[in-house]
Amino acid sequence: MKPTILVLAVMIMLMPLLSGQETTGAMAAVNFIAPDIAGNNVELDAYKNKVVLLDFWATWCGPCRREIPNLIDIKDAFKDAPFEIISVALERGSDDFARQFVKDQKMNWVHIMDLSAGRQIAEKYQIRYIPSMFLIKNGKILASDLRGEELKEKIKQLVIK
């Protein structure tokens, strides 16, 4: 009986993170350095003056693919704002297909395709499912797993502040 109560207590504490709500006390974002799709190093801390949407995804993930049009719309809507998307691909093998997919879909933002680096970053952020998204500003995670208009509205609030 006690393990059941413990599991329920943990689930209740994690509900804000799992349900796409703002975090009450901003949690620190974990810095990383990883190569982007062109082989240039990307460091999260280099974006401290921007709102960053950190997106964990894969080409084989149906919900991830369905979110792409929304991300393209968001990138276009905030192209002149202090905002960036960093997508971390969590592929299951060669990243060649993912590279071509990004090009074909015109996903014009920062992409980390390195399989080893992607897994390490996912481990740092304790990713258990994809898509998983975090809104980060000045090194703090301010919201997670928002989608659609709710995500767009939250980004708007953060870039205007």
Protein Blocks (a to p, Z undefined) as FASTA:
>chain_A
ZZmmmmmmmmmmmmmmmnopacfbacdddddddddfkopacdfklmmmpccddddddfkl
mklmmmmmmmmmmmmmmmmbccddddddddebdfklmmmmmmmnopacdddfbfklmmmm
mmmnopabdcdddddeehiafbghiahjllmmmmmmmmmZZ
